[in-house]
Every structure is written in C-alpha cells, then in structure tokens.
Amino acid sequence: MRLDKFLKVSRLIKRRTLAKEVSDQGRILVNGIQAKASTNVKVGDELTVRFGQKIVTVQIDKILETTKKEEAAKMYSVIKEERVQAES
C-alpha cells in the first residue's frame, strides 16, 4: 500500500493530500530511509513521522484498504513518541 494512503486509512494523518505534503517535505522515514508519498509500505515496516515539535515512531501491524475510526489504531503500534525542543 502507498505510504500516503496508509497514513490516511490508519488516521495517523487525517487527509491524504496532507500526508503527501508531509512526505514530500521529507518529514517521514520508512525503516530509517526518507520516504515519498508513493513509497510502498508493508506489515513490519517502521514509520517515523515528524509533526512540528513531536516525532512519532510506529510499527505497521496490519494493512487494511478501509477501516472504521475505532479500528484504525489497530493498524499500527506506537514504539515511541518524543518532543523536540525548538532550536534557539
């Protein structure tokens, strides 16, 4: 599945267009490698997403084409969340 679609379906990022913009800005790593929106992701891959002051690392547990809001969080496990201090 494409990275941008996974981010939308899993609700890590609410809209696919926003997921594409974030990946085009180089703020998403798949298994430690900078990823584009079209990068294919699979079960077991580790995603690191930078949201402003927060960096979230998740592991993909399931790939679903569509999902309900309640089940979206079951598509991944959060490995770590960290806050980044603003540079002075």
C-alpha positions in Angstrom: 0.0 0.0 0.0 1.2 3.5 -0.7 2.5 5.5 2.2 0.1 8.4 1.8 -2.9 6.0 1.7 -1.7 4.1 4.8 -1.3 7.3 6.8 -4.9 8.4 5.8 -6.5 5.0 6.4 -4.7 4.5 9.7 -5.7 8.1 10.6 -2.1 9.0 11.6 -2.7 11.9 9.3 -6.3 12.9 8.5 -6.1 13.7 4.8 -4.2 12.0 2.0 -3.2 15.4 0.5 -1.7 16.4 3.8 0.1 13.0 4.0 1.5 13.7 0.6 2.7 17.2 1.5 4.4 15.9 4.8 6.2 13.1 3.0 7.3 15.5 0.1 8.8 17.7 2.8 11.0 14.8 4.0 9.3 14.5 7.4 8.6 10.8 7.1 11.1 7.9 7.3 10.3 4.3 6.5 12.8 1.9 8.1 15.2 4.9 8.6 15.1 6.0 4.9 13.4 9.2 3.8 10.2 8.2 2.0 8.0 9.7 -0.7 4.2 9.5 -0.7 4.4 6.7 -3.3 6.7 4.5 -1.2 5.1 1.1 -0.7 4.8 0.1 3.0 4.1 -3.4 4.4 3.5 -5.1 7.7 6.5 -4.9 9.9 7.8 -1.6 8.5 8.7 1.2 11.0 7.5 4.7 10.2 8.9 7.8 11.8 6.7 10.9 11.3 7.7 14.4 12.4 4.7 16.6 13.4 6.1 20.0 14.3 7.5 19.6 17.8 6.7 15.9 18.1 8.3 12.8 16.5 6.2 9.6 16.5 7.7 6.2 15.6 5.2 3.4 14.8 5.3 -0.1 13.5 2.8 -1.3 11.0 0.8 -4.3 12.3 -2.0 -4.5 9.7 -2.7 -3.2 6.2 -6.4 -2.5 5.5 -7.9 -0.9 2.4 -10.6 0.8 4.5 -11.4 0.8 8.2 -13.7 2.3 10.8 -12.4 5.0 13.1 -12.4 2.7 16.1 -10.3 0.0 14.3 -7.8 2.4 12.7 -5.4 2.5 15.7 -5.1 -1.3 15.5 -3.2 -0.9 12.2 -0.1 0.2 14.0 1.7 0.1 17.4 3.4 3.2 18.8 7.0 2.4 19.5 7.9 5.9 20.9 6.9 9.5 21.0 9.3 12.3 21.6 9.1 16.0 21.9 11.7 18.1 20.0 12.9 21.3 21.6 12.7 24.4 19.3 16.1 25.5 18.2 17.2 28.9 19.5 
